[in-house]
Amino acid sequence: MKRDTVKQLLVETSLSQEESVTLTGKEYHYLCRVRRVKVGEVIELKDSSEKRYNCRILEIKEDSCLIEVGELIQSHIRPYDIHLYLCLCKGKKTDLMIRQATETGVRSITLLDSDFSQVKLKEESREDHKYERWRKIIKEAQQQSGSYINTMLNPLIKFKDLPEIQSDHTIGFFCHQEKLGPSQLADIGKGYNDIHMIIGSEGGLSSGEIEILKKKGYSSLFLGDNVLRAETASLFALAAIMTTMEIT
């Protein structure tokens, strides 16, 4: 089937080739009311197992549409996953960082309660309206970018609960405005499967947080002499990591 220009749509079920599937609710609204697809058009669907298919619209009803699942789309699977930890920022900066990180294809996003964060959330607020908005942002970013990764949003944690870097196949970084030692960025292409990246808030990281990170095995990542906004540092660091992984 020839793929149309309609963007990728996420569905929360598992799909199989040559089956027919009825879409209702938000999926139906997105396709038939927002994108205004027609019978016979081909769209790209990604299922819960991160498989992507070309699918043809067979029938459109008042509140549902019937699709035929076609061929499986081969994806360029990265041999590594990036896990991003974001210290909460004020305004819509956290929204922007979540959207951009999802577009680049990070595996997971975890929010951090840091000393210098001007925004505070309770740990039990996973189902808070802000999380609902962030999950919506992630879904929209996946559909727009065509990312094959179903980026996961994790609940808020404290610095002491960050995972330790213990495996030979795992490496961790935190961005800092000063050189705190040699960076291991050039080493990330050497067999690492999981990369953990910490991004501070507007005020950066406190000395206590830096000590916690060092004890847990994280290395500082110096991004240059210019002082970057948190949202700029996040995208800059992700681009640096992915570029390094591609050329090593």
RAJORA-V534005 format. One record per pair of residues at least 24 apart in sequence whose ideal C-beta (glycine too) atoms are under 7 Angstrom apart, sorted by the first residue. I is the first residue (numbers start at 0). J is the second residue. Records with the same first field share a line. If there is no record, write none. Layout:
BEGIN
I=J, J
END
This chain:
BEGIN
0=41, 53, 55, 69, 70
1=41
2=41, 43, 53
3=40, 41, 42
5=34, 36, 40, 42
6=142, 143, 145
7=43, 45, 51, 142, 145
8=42, 44, 142
9=45, 138, 141, 142
10=44, 46
11=47
12=46, 47
13=46, 47, 48
14=44, 46, 50, 52, 68
15=68
16=52, 68, 69, 70, 71
17=68
18=68
19=57, 65, 66, 67
20=66, 68
21=63, 65
22=63, 64, 66
23=62, 63
27=62, 63, 64
30=64
31=59, 64
43=72
45=147
49=147, 148, 149
51=147
74=147
79=191, 192, 193, 194, 244
80=106, 192, 193
81=105, 106, 194, 196, 237, 240
82=106, 107, 193, 195
83=108, 196, 198
84=109, 111, 161, 195, 196, 197, 198
85=110, 111, 198, 233
86=111, 113, 116, 198, 199, 200
87=112, 116, 118, 120, 200
88=118, 200, 201, 229
89=117, 118, 201
92=229, 230
94=136
95=230
96=230, 233
97=133, 136, 137
98=136, 140
99=233, 234
100=233, 237
101=137, 140, 141, 146, 150
102=140, 144, 146
103=237, 241
104=146, 148
105=150
106=148, 150, 151
107=150, 151, 153
108=150, 152, 153
109=153, 156
110=155
111=156, 158
112=155, 157
113=158, 199, 200, 204, 208
114=205, 207, 208
115=200, 202, 203, 205
116=200
117=200, 201
120=155
122=154, 155
125=154
158=208, 211
159=211
161=215
162=195
163=215, 216
164=195, 215, 216, 217
165=216
168=192, 193
169=193, 195
170=194
171=195, 216, 217, 218
172=196, 197, 217, 218, 220
173=197, 204, 212, 217, 219, 220
174=198, 199, 220, 222, 232, 236
175=204, 219, 221
176=203, 226
178=221
179=219
180=219
182=218, 219, 220, 221
183=218
184=220, 239, 243
185=243
187=240, 243, 244
188=243, 244, 247
194=240
196=236, 240
198=229, 232, 233, 236
199=229
200=229
201=229
END
